[in-house]
Amino acid sequence: MQRITIAPNYEISRIIRGGWQLAGGHGAIDAEGAVDDMVAFADAGITTFDCADIYTGVEEMIGRFRLGYGNLRGTEALSKIRVHTKFVPDLAILPTISKAYVEGVIDTSRKRLNLDCLDLVQFHWWGYDIPGWLETAVWLKELQDAGKIGKVSGTNFDSDHIAAIIEAGVPFTSLQLQYSLLDRRPETRMVPLAAEKDFALFCYGTVAGGFLSDKWLGRAEPEHPLENRSLTKYKLIIDDFGGWELFQALLATLRAIADRHGVDIATVASAAMLTRPGVAAVIVGARNRDHLAPNLAIADIRLSAADQSEIDAILDQAKPLEGDVYTLERDREGRHGSIMKYNLNKGE
């Protein structure tokens, strides 16, 4: 497993195990089995785990995993485990948010994860039209100074707001953002800003909710309504990318590359993102250890210059998506934003 140092004495695996698929709403989860699966991932070298306060039950599962892993493998092995959680206050709470509220949520995550000091907290703010995002970032920095947070980071912030937060004295270690072969909005401004301000990028959505996979190669264009909100979200990205025909051309190209490396389309799509400037890691969703082998393969394959050239030839035909990181999704009345759920802590 490739590893990378993103801050002094802070090393992570370049494949991050995502926790969203273990949250409520994705079907029945065997909590003990999920903990055993985490052990298998960690033993294989995927030692960084992503979760959030809004992922129902996931912080508790990872907390149990941490306790058990230390007993099973010892303190040295446990010291390599990194847990990245998120602080995602509901849209409804933003107008009245306070430092006490922020500290209460952070304390709850600490308790769930069995961590005195959270490794890394990724801050999200639903609406820039609501004041308080900068003050909240400063409060997180104060909680870092108090020893409750190790690293302050963000998720889905755009370039202007990250620059303002850093200017206010809150150094971001990383930014989690949607970045894939279909969605290259980060390349316009965020990638240069990350290089200038020295923060790492963690990509989610690298397989576009499963669209960038062999399952969809040669398939007819699906009609709405789609099976779930994730597919709806990424189908809108495909539409903006250039439509179903160009998407199928991309899948065919990825399949040819995958054949040369003995892997599947999803593996190539994620591996391609690890080659992008500024990208420290990709976040992969996995309900169980059945996905472990292909997840490991993402870091194993080395795409050649010819592979990259073939991918770029398709991407050169695509339409650039509008706006900065998450701009489309922040328009609560628009095509992308209207399908989002903004009050997940309330169980929306």
HUWO-V329386 format. One line per field, one symbol per residue. ss: DSSP state (~ for helix, > for strand, _ for the rest). phi: phi as a letter, one per 30 degrees, with the letter a starting at -180 (. if undefined). psi: psi as a letter, one per 30 degrees, with the letter a starting at -180 (. if undefined). Layout:
ss: ???
phi: ???
psi: ???
//
This chain:
ss: __>>>>>__>>>>_>>>>_~~~________~~~~~~~~~~~~~____>>>_______~~~~~~~~~~~~~~~~_~~~~~__>>>>>>>__~~~~~~__~~~~~~~~~~~~~~~____>>>>>>>________~~~~~~~~~~~~~___>>>>>>>___~~~~~~~~~______>>>>>______~~~__~~~~~~~~__>>>>>___~~~___~~~____________~~~~~~~~~~~~~__~~~~~~~~~~~~~~~~~~___~~~~~~~~~~____>>>>>>>___~~~~~~~~~~~~____~~~~~~~~~~~___________~~~~______~~~____~~~__
phi: .dbbccaeibcbddccddcedcdejcjdbdddddddddddddddjdccbcaadddeidedddededddddddcjdddddddcbccbcbdeeddedcdbdddedddddddddddhbdbdeacccbbdbddcdkddddddddddddddicbdbcbbbidcddddedddddjcdddabcadaaddbceeddbdddddddcibdccccidchijddadecdiddddcddddaddddedddddeddljdddddddddddddddedcibcdeddddddddddeiddacccdadadecdeddddedddbddddedddddddddddddddideiddddddcdedddcdccbdddid
psi: kklkjflkgjklkfkkjlfefflkfglkkjeeeeeeeeeeeeeffjgkkkalffjjfeeeeeeeeeeeeeeefleeeeffkkjjlkjikleffefgkleeeeeeeeeeeeeefhkejkekkjkkkejffklfeeeeeeeeeefeffgfkekkalkglleeeeeeeefggjkkelkklkjlffjgeffeeeeeeeeefhllkkklgfghgfeilfefkgllkllkkleleeeeefeeeeefegleeeeeeeeeeeeeeeeffhaleeeeeeeefffkkfjelkkkkjfaffgeeeeefefeljkleeeeeeeeeeffflkkkkaakgeeffjffleeffflkfhffgg.
//
